[in-house]
Every structure is written in structure tokens, then in C-alpha cells.
Amino acid sequence: MTDIQSMAHAIRFTALDAILNAGEGHQGVPLGMAEIAATLYARHLKVDPSAPLWPDRDRVILSNGHGSMLLYALLHLAGYAHITTDALKSFRRLGSVCAGHPEIEQAAGIEITTGLLGQGIACAVGMAVAEARLAGHFGTSLVDHRTWAFVGDGCLQEGIGQEAISLAGHLRLGKLTFLWDDNHITDDGDTALSISEDVPARFRAANWHVSEVDGHDIEAISAAMDAAKADPRPSLIACRTIIARGIPRLQGQRGGHSAPLTPADATDARAMLGWGHAPFVIPDTIRAGWATAMTRGAQACADWTTRLAQHPEVEEFHRWISGTLPQDWDQILRRITHEQATNIAPRPTIATSGDVCDALSAPLPELTVLCADLEAPTNHKRGRVAFDTGNHAGSYVHCGVREHLMGAMCDGIAAHGGLRPVNVTYLAFADYERPAMRMAALMGLPALFVFSHDGIGVGSNGPTHQPVEVLASFRAMPNMRVFRPADAVETAEAWDIAMRTTDGPSLLALSRQPARQIRTKTDENLSARGAYVVREAPGVRDLTLLATGTEVGLAIEAQAALSARGINAAVVSMPCWELFSAQDKAYRDMVLGTAPRLGIEAAMEFGWERWLRPEDRFIGMSGFGASDKSEALYEHFRITVARIVADGMQIVSLDAQRAVKNQNP
């Protein structure tokens, strides 16, 4: 029989040696949760380290990511090829797979990037939803695995934690288990400094199964895990632990969290726990115990592979898991794009996005829409069936007013694989989702974040719901593609690009107010270039009008008025700055031209200096919005055709004066 206590000590000293070798780290979690983790891996976890990407493996999330050496020690001892002894010795060094906080590397067993407390457990809810939906579609013979999350006090104190608890309980995600490191210590000291509530009671109130155990009692932990697997509700196992257990100087103390270790600490810990082995040395008998524990998952993987080969939907399953788009999906998208182009009546771009999402429900059944209690105004449910306790095959998740959680769930769904998450809410609430969106960008996850109500066009809801600064902030985020489509065609094109993108998230900022139909030709996805000349000047270009979103329509109206005044203006639509920046210089120069430029966007100017020179001008917002109808606000803030014409004429005149002055110095 595998000696689980020895397996736990192997975790402790692997972590301790690596942290001491690195000169820094957080020893509290791996030393305090060693028995919990060893019990999970020895008796309950279904994984195969030789097939780390096996779709039906259990998912393990280290939500308290500062304790990353717990995960690395587990993966090393379990036999994941990437986590070698040399990798452990490179902990926290540049290029190491053992980064300071876990960074997604699923081939190495690291399922998701964690570190921002609360994000991990919220992602775990998304993973549990993904498992449930895939099982609902393909059946439990192919999809039947659990999601286990190591959880710290901070994860449960962050507001997103309560959102996760609430929705997971409501949806009865019975294959989700939180393993809470209840050590009564935070970085500041005893948890009593800032919290006095009954945490398990929060879970019970949200319809979770709850067990409270001694986190160092292996049999009690194992029994609680058995009970969790048998209960149809999500489970919390509250494990009362001693932080940094095994280091006499630090265990149970505030410094146990991450106080610098000394060689004496390692010596004292070895003496206290009877571990007489040199640093990074694990006896063969203990390694054999770990290897034996992993045979359970290896056999399960082999059996599953046999079932998959005989399954009637084996090819479709492979397509979903690989994220491959079906061959005919773009034909349907081209059809919907053409239909949008022939409908000249102005429409909100959020309505077009709903049309596209609905049209793709048949060719891309793996699309999973998450919405924050805004089904009617965002209109992305249409014929979709809700994912709920009675139907896990549904493709629309009612997340309630829980945007913090919803964004992180998208990350978890995308990282799990097999589904393409689509997040739908108002752009004013994007800041609730910013940490999750940043993590999606950092991990390179193909999540789609669809936002309506993109600016002052929201109207009389007022400045709280008019996100004039949000576009600039997300354009500053690495690996985030921000789209602000001008019309229905650009909206459909943005969807096309987002669906083809596999190395990062996309953001669609869409209008509530009607958008003038700009494009009638759809033979080429012009938005894929990021910016393009949508209306060329009737003669030699005197002026270039650069615009995004519904302001492109204003620019086109202004072009006609300027032409009547003898000024040849070109109109450039810039739906995605990131894609435009990626074009070659010759293309960018051709689009921007050498004539004076006027930027137009109902948002803050920040960032426009990338396209506007000092002598150019910007028409947009200089502060927050106000409460009135959309038309009145555009007039009030002087984002109008008349303003574009006046400013355009003035900068052309000033440019001509500079040219004369340069000729006659």
C-alpha cells in the first residue's frame, strides 16, 4: 500500500528545497497542504502524466497561486516530463516552467495561470461548466471528470469568490470540489484581523456539500473526498491546517506564509519530520509509491481511448477538442455578412452581433454564450437553450449579475478546451471583467468578449453607463484585439476574425444606437487589415478622416460636405488598431496618407497619438458623458458632421499656410 504520509513529506521537502535554492517563494501552502494534495493524487485524482493533454483528465487548479511550489512538486513527483529536478532548481528564474506563479503549460500539467486571488476558483467554475456541457452533448462515456481547486483564504475573501460560490451552487456543478487551506493565517497575521464570519456556512447557504476535516489527517481527508464525489452538489472540503507545517521556527505563524528560509530551517524540518535525505533527493520507494498512484489514471486513459475509437461522434469530438472550425462554417458567415450588407437600414451593431451569433449556433454548436442578466438588451440568446440544472447540454449560461465571475468563467471554459466561450454584457462593466480579460490575454486564450452600449450613444442612462475611457485602456493591454465596428458588415467580419483567432482574446465594442450601413461589398474581409480606406478622396487627398464605430458614418457624411467646399477628404475606418499595427509599413502609409488627419471617436483621445501627428486634430470626448438622448449628447459634445467639416477645413488651411511658409522661409 502506498504510504501517503511519505508522499506528503516528499511534497514538503521538494518544495522546501526548491524555495531555499531560489532564495524566495511561499512555503506556507505546499508545507501546509501536503497531506491534502498527497491524498488527492494517491487515491482520487484521474490523470495520466504520460498523456497530459488527455481530454477526460481531472483538472487541478491552484487558485492560491503564490503557493506554486505545491503544484510543481506534485507534477514532478507524479512524473510529468517537463517538471524535472533541473526545472525545480530553476524555480522563479527566467524561462523556467516553474514560474513564480503558475503559468499555463498544459503539456506540463499546469492547467491555467493563477495568482490573482479569486480568479482561480472562478476559472474552476468555468471548467466545471465546460465538463458538464461536453458531457451533456457527448455523454459520460467520453466526458466524465472532476475539477479540483486548491483554495486559500484570500480566494474566498475576494468578491469574485462569493460570485463563484453562488452560481456553482445554483447550477449544481457536482464535479467541482474546493480544497480550502483553512490555516487561519494571512500575510498580515491571523485571519481574525479582517474576517469573523462562518465561511463554511456561506457554502451551505449556496447549496454546496460541505465537509470540515483536520487537514493533516489523511483518512479524514480521503473520506471527505469520497463524500464529495458521491454528492450531486459542488463540494467544499474545509481543511484545518497549520501553515508551513514542519518548520519549527515558522509553522502556524505569520512568517510561515513567505518569510525567507534559511539552511537551518531545512535542517530543523528534516529533524522534526524524520526526513534524512539530501536536497532534491526522493528515495526510490517513495517515487515508486507515486508511480503506483498514477497507474489508476493511466488505465482510465487507455480504457477511454478504446471507447473514443468506437464512439459514433469520434470525429466531431476531435474537432471540438482541437478547436478546429468545420469546413462550411464560413459559408454561413459569408451569407449572413451579405445579408447584412444588403440591409441598408441603420441598425445597432449589437443587434448584428446577435444575428451572427444566432447564425453560427448550427455550424458551431460548441459556442457557449455567457450573459450577465442582459438577455433582452444584448439579444444573443435567440433560439439557444439555457444551460441549467435540468439541461447541461444548453449553450446559454445565465450568469446573473456576476460579471467578475463571468469573465473568469470564460477563461476556464477556454482553457478547459472543447468549447468556444462568448461573454456578453455592457462595455461599462468591462472593468469588472478586466482581471479575467487580462488573464485571457496573458494565457493566449481564444475567448470572445462582446460588449454593447459602447459610449455616449447609450443616451439617458448617463455617464455611469457611458464608458468613454474603456477603449483606450483595453487597447493598452498586450495581446487583446479590440474591435469597434462601424456597421453590420464590420461586425460580422469581427466575428469571423475572432472565431479564427486561437492565440488570444477578442473584444467587440458594439453600439446600442443605430449604425449607418457603410459597406455593401463583402468579397473581402477588410477588417482583417485593422484599418482601410472605406471612401477614397474624389481627387488628390487633402484630408484623411480616421474614425471607428458609428462615427465612421459621421465621417462619410462630412466627406460629402467637404467635397462641396472643394476639399478632397478620404475616410478611413479603423475597426481594430492591433491588426492595423501588425500590417507592413507600406500598407499603413498608404491608408493614412500624408495629408492632414482628423481622428473621430466618441471616446477619450488617449492612444490616438499613434495615428495623429502633432499638427493633426481629434474630435471626441475630453471627460465623462452626461444624461440625455444619444442625438442630444453628440450635439452637446460637438461630435457632429458640422464640427468635422469645420475642423477639417481649418487644418487643411493651416497645412497650406505651413507649406507656403516652408517654400518661402
Order of alpha helices (4+ residues) and beta strands (2+ residues): alpha-alpha-alpha-beta-alpha-alpha-alpha-beta-alpha-alpha-beta-beta-beta-alpha-beta-alpha-beta-alpha-alpha-alpha-alpha-beta-alpha-beta-alpha-beta-alpha-beta-alpha-beta-alpha-beta-alpha-beta-beta-beta-beta-alpha-beta-alpha-alpha-beta-beta-alpha-alpha
